[in-house]
Amino acid sequence: MKVKFGSAARFAGWLNHAAVPELPHEIAVGWSGGADSTALLLALKEAGHAVSAWHVDHGWRESSRQECEMLAERANSWGIAFYSSRLDAADESNREAVARRGRFDRFLSWSRELGISTLCLAHQLDDQAETVCMRLLQGAGAGGCRGMRRERNYYGLRVVRPLLHVPGIELRTVLREAGVEWFEDPSNEDLSIWRNRIRQRLFPQIAESGIKPDQLFMRWQRQAERLAIQLDKGADAVLNGGSSGMDVRRGREVILPWRQWSDCLPAVRARVLQRMMSSLLGEGVTPGRRHIVMVEQWTLRDGRGGLDLSGCRLQRRQGGLHLLPATSVCAGNLR
Ligand SMILES: Nc1ncnc2c1ncn2[C@@H]1O[C@H](COP(=O)(O)OP(=O)(O)OP(=O)(O)O)[C@@H](O)[C@H]1O
């Protein structure tokens, strides 16, 4: 299939946005075959990158093997290296999460085999607005309402989302103009999936009252981002307070002057707790909301008695707040 690159300027233009991080020459795209990742693949190709398309066939549809063969042909006709792998279909419960983990395992293996360190995913603005809306409804704070990050590190693999500022409709319009086809995933219509209900039910209802849902939630996202940056700065000031900052005795305990802890705003304190936990238990370990509330109440009681959280324990002694590992340390989110 030939691509009519009449709209090439718009393909590559998406990547010229100020928010898109610097990308290396050699790069991979997670290519589901859907509109968004097809548009991203072609945008990176058009911008002159040496692109590999990585496709994971989850075996969810009868036609998936055939679709995979078609994707291989398409990639070949565009001069794009194609790698695919089929995963065993997971059972229905928690299917999405299991599939995502399996997919990322494959991505990591390809990254190591091929020596490609950066992978791009095609989440776009509508996905981001839906994510922020879902996080708000789940009661997330500033951190959660920042939505998906442009960039993150997955066990050494740099994962970038260059299209977070582009509305999905624009991606599809440019693909149509360029004569490019894509596969429509029928599960996007499945209303038992919460995200689909948000997109197909809630957003149109919000729009009926004259409010554009994507603009609304992206405004929340920007506000949350600004707030999260301020809270991080506040936590930095508390934790790096010169000689009276956080004292990390790795694996044994983390200590902070009580005064510094009790004087800060509750929202900053939650950040401080998160950083202390990460220092003690490892990157990515974060307190759940339930624990944050418990810690706040304990602080208001002047830290009387110790406080057990999953995986660690808080104590107030000798003018300091001490965070110690509990006997059984559990990794991941402590909810
Ligand atoms: N089976 C897959 N193989 C490779 N990459 C994938 C696969 N599924 C999703 N991805 C990547 O993860 C991103 C987010 O996945 P998600 O399922 O939310 O996207 P999507 O709405 O299906 O996007 P697209 O229109 O590109 O299919 C995709 O845009 C794509 O970059």
The ligand as an SDF file (V2000), in Angstrom:
LIG
                    3D

 31 33  0  0  0  0  0  0  0  0999 V2000
   -0.9970   -5.0930   20.6420 N   0  0  0  0  0  0  0  0  0  0  0  0
   -0.1600   -4.0590   20.6510 C   0  0  0  0  0  0  0  0  0  0  0  0
    1.0670   -4.1730   20.1080 N   0  0  0  0  0  0  0  0  0  0  0  0
    1.9370   -3.1400   20.1460 C   0  0  0  0  0  0  0  0  0  0  0  0
    1.6580   -1.9520   20.6950 N   0  0  0  0  0  0  0  0  0  0  0  0
    0.4470   -1.7780   21.2350 C   0  0  0  0  0  0  0  0  0  0  0  0
   -0.5260   -2.8060   21.2490 C   0  0  0  0  0  0  0  0  0  0  0  0
   -1.6400   -2.3520   21.8400 N   0  0  0  0  0  0  0  0  0  0  0  0
   -1.3870   -1.0970   22.2040 C   0  0  0  0  0  0  0  0  0  0  0  0
   -0.1270   -0.7280   21.8400 N   0  0  0  0  0  0  0  0  0  0  0  0
    0.5130    0.5840   22.0430 C   0  0  0  0  0  0  0  0  0  0  0  0
    0.0040    1.1550   23.2440 O   0  0  0  0  0  0  0  0  0  0  0  0
   -0.7300    2.3450   22.9370 C   0  0  0  0  0  0  0  0  0  0  0  0
   -1.9160    2.4700   23.8400 C   0  0  0  0  0  0  0  0  0  0  0  0
   -2.7240    1.3380   23.7560 O   0  0  0  0  0  0  0  0  0  0  0  0
   -4.3020    1.4640   23.6660 P   0  0  0  0  0  0  0  0  0  0  0  0
   -4.8600    0.1080   23.5930 O   0  0  0  0  0  0  0  0  0  0  0  0
   -4.7350    2.3830   24.7370 O   0  0  0  0  0  0  0  0  0  0  0  0
   -4.3680    2.2410   22.2940 O   0  0  0  0  0  0  0  0  0  0  0  0
   -5.4010    2.2580   21.1190 P   0  0  0  0  0  0  0  0  0  0  0  0
   -6.4740    3.2190   21.4500 O   0  0  0  0  0  0  0  0  0  0  0  0
   -5.7470    0.8720   20.7340 O   0  0  0  0  0  0  0  0  0  0  0  0
   -4.4100    2.9270   20.0470 O   0  0  0  0  0  0  0  0  0  0  0  0
   -4.2550    2.5510   18.5480 P   0  0  0  0  0  0  0  0  0  0  0  0
   -5.3140    3.3670   17.8510 O   0  0  0  0  0  0  0  0  0  0  0  0
   -2.9030    2.8890   18.1650 O   0  0  0  0  0  0  0  0  0  0  0  0
   -4.4870    1.1040   18.4880 O   0  0  0  0  0  0  0  0  0  0  0  0
   -1.0780    2.2310   21.4630 C   0  0  0  0  0  0  0  0  0  0  0  0
   -1.3130    3.4820   20.8810 O   0  0  0  0  0  0  0  0  0  0  0  0
    0.1410    1.5610   20.9260 C   0  0  0  0  0  0  0  0  0  0  0  0
    1.2130    2.4680   20.7650 O   0  0  0  0  0  0  0  0  0  0  0  0
  1  2  1  0
  2  3  1  0
  2  7  2  0
  3  4  2  0
  4  5  1  0
  5  6  2  0
  6  7  1  0
  6 10  1  0
  7  8  1  0
  8  9  2  0
  9 10  1  0
 10 11  1  0
 11 12  1  0
 11 30  1  0
 12 13  1  0
 13 14  1  0
 13 28  1  0
 14 15  1  0
 15 16  1  0
 16 17  2  0
 16 18  1  0
 16 19  1  0
 19 20  1  0
 20 21  2  0
 20 22  1  0
 20 23  1  0
 23 24  1  0
 24 25  2  0
 24 26  1  0
 24 27  1  0
 28 29  1  0
 28 30  1  0
 30 31  1  0
M  END
$$$$
